[in-house]
Amino acid sequence: MRVSATTTTLSWIPSDSVWGPLKLGFDLGLSHWDQPMPERLTGVADVDALHEAGRFRFANVLQGWVDVDDGRIVGHGFGDRSGLLMGDTTVRLARGGVTFAAVGLPVIRTAEVAGDGSGGGSVVFRQTVGGRTAIPLPRPVPHPPFVRWQAPLVWTTLALTMHADGSSDARLVGASAFPRHWVYGTDGAVAWKSALTDEVTWMRHSFGERTPWSDRDREALVTEVETQVERQLSTDIMRGGAKPEIRRLQNGSLLTRQGDPGDELYLVLDGVAVVEVDGRAVAEVGPGAVVGERAILEEGLRTSTVRATTPLRVAVARRDAIDVDRLRALAETHRREDQPMGEAPSGPLD
């Protein structure tokens, strides 16, 4: 019996992910932000349609198959559609624009068979794809030759594990520091996203020996995807009225402190924070998470401490700009004081 599975990353540039030197080009309209990716892919045809519409910068489609006989894996291989889909880049000039074809690099693949005997074994498929835009990006870099003209490289590395019992799971094990990478599990639903976009690190280091094509990948920092209620609230915060304040915190800084008064709601735009109650970590939150609702809904006091564990950017919304019914729905999903982190699904508190 043959069993197949697919996992995908879509890499794109949200409007809140660029804030350094690249932002000027976007603000001047020379390039464009990307619309949010879909929450689910029903198949590779969906990826093709998004590619045709220019919705993402590049995609990593990893397909694997295993042949199982009498509970054991007896054959395996990559699917026909495994590989890279590289988007084009359009630079807007005057009333028109010029489209530059992106440059894709060779796909890197491995397949490792593990286990035998009564367990039936498993196969780990690993695939790295990526490339660069054809538009020059001159910049100083801290490595020889100390000035680069070509754009930095972008990539993702996916690992798909397929078991003899027909189950499978996927992980993002490596990725460039820019842009944002969304990971779709084998069920087609978006499950994880890269937590930190660091365009400065990307421009300084993502070339030459510091890429998978020179056998040096970059470990991916990922967080679980936000809830549907959080997606609705994020739209309210970013596009519902007054432009929100954007606040930046350094690694280790406190966003909220348990017991302090508070009337602000926070949308995490970039980075990772840990949520602590009575000094105990109960959750980890990343981009798309909304925190701070309990103080607004209840007695005005913070019920937890939120501490940045990477550089963090958040959008700040005031009480009068928030849909209270959505806040109540969010609060019902965020009551995790009774479970330490690791014993319950991660989710923000307040």
Secondary structure as UniProt FT lines:
FT   STRAND          2..12
FT   TURN            15..16
FT   TURN            21..22
FT   HELIX           23..27
FT   TURN            28..29
FT   HELIX           44..52
FT   TURN            53..54
FT   STRAND          58..69
FT   TURN            70..71
FT   STRAND          72..78
FT   TURN            80..81
FT   STRAND          83..86
FT   STRAND          89..93
FT   TURN            94..95
FT   STRAND          96..100
FT   STRAND          103..104
FT   STRAND          108..114
FT   HELIX           117..119
FT   STRAND          122..132
FT   STRAND          139..140
FT   TURN            144..145
FT   STRAND          147..148
FT   STRAND          154..163
FT   TURN            164..165
FT   STRAND          168..175
FT   STRAND          180..184
FT   TURN            186..187
FT   STRAND          189..194
FT   HELIX           199..205
FT   HELIX           208..210
FT   HELIX           212..214
FT   STRAND          222..224
FT   HELIX           228..239
FT   STRAND          245..249
FT   TURN            251..252
FT   STRAND          254..256
FT   TURN            258..259
FT   STRAND          264..270
FT   STRAND          273..277
FT   TURN            278..279
FT   STRAND          280..285
FT   TURN            287..288
FT   STRAND          290..291
FT   HELIX           293..297
FT   TURN            298..299
FT   STRAND          305..308
FT   STRAND          312..318
FT   HELIX           319..321
FT   HELIX           324..333
FT   TURN            337..338
FT   TURN            341..342
//
